[in-house]
Amino acid sequence: MVDPIGNKAGAVADRRIAPVAPVAAVETVKPAANQVAPVQSSAAVLSGEMAARPPVDSERVAKIRKAIEDGRFPIYPTTIADRLLALKLEWSPNDPA
């Protein structure tokens, strides 16, 4: 047979209210006197430097532009179509689809 949840029929729990003593007032928190300067890591410095520059490699853009003007830049329609479809369908180039 399964016992019911809660008090058992024969057990009586002590239900008296426990007395509580008064508590002293809590002292307010004071700011720390020795403020520690934030640590500058190399990653923080590098990210700051990268944020200051535009995200475009202007030298690479100039090389590609020159190759297009000279007719030396290879154009593969299938690669362009694949990348346009991947962009449209939000596929990652590394997905094992």
N, C-alpha and C positions, 0 to 999 in steps of 0.2 A: 504494500500500500504506500502511496505517496503522501509525505507530510505536507500540510498546507504552508504557504508562505506567510510569514509573520510570527506572532507569539504562539507558543504551544499552549494548549489548554491548561496544563497544570502549572506552568511557570508564571510567576508574577514578577514583573519588572519594577524596579524602584523608580517611580515617576515624580519624586519630589524635586522642587527647584533647588538647585545648588546655590549657596550664597556666593556673591562676587564682591571682592574688596575694591575700594576705589583705586583708580590708577593715577599716577603722577602725570602732569602735563608733559607733552612732548616738546623737546627743544627744537627750534627752527634750524634748518640746515644752512650752514655758512659756506660761501664759495671757497674753493681750495686756494690757498695762498701761492702755491708753487704750480703755476700753469705750465704744462709741458708743451713745447713747440711741436707742431706736426712734423712728422718725418717725411723727408723728400726722397722717395725711392727712385731708382733709375727708370722704372716703368712710368712713374708719374711725370718725370722730366721728359721722357721720350714722347709720351702721349701729348704733352703740352706743346712740344716742338712740332709734332705732326698736325695738331689742330691749328697751328699758326700758318701752315702752308696749305695751298689748295690741293685737293686729292688727285690732281691730274699731273702726270709726268709730261711736262711740256717738251722735253727732248724727244721722247718716244713719239709724241704726236707730230713733231716736226719731221722726224724720220719717215713716218708712215705717209704724211702728206707729200713729202718729196718723192717717195716711191710711187705713189698714185700718179703724180704729175709726170714722172718718167716712164710710166707704164710697166714698172717692175713689181707691183704689188699683186700677189696672186688672189684671184677671186674664184671661190668655189661655191656655185649656186646651191649645191646640196647642203653644205655646211651652214650657209646663211639661212636656208629654209629650216634646217633642224633647230638652229638656235632661236629663230623667230617662233617656232612652234613651242619650244621649251619655255620661252619667255611668256607666251600667251597662256600656256597651261600650267605655269608656275612650277616647272620641273627643275630639280637641281641637276647640274651636269654630272654629279657623281651618283645619282640614283641608279640602282641596279635594274630598273624597269625592265 
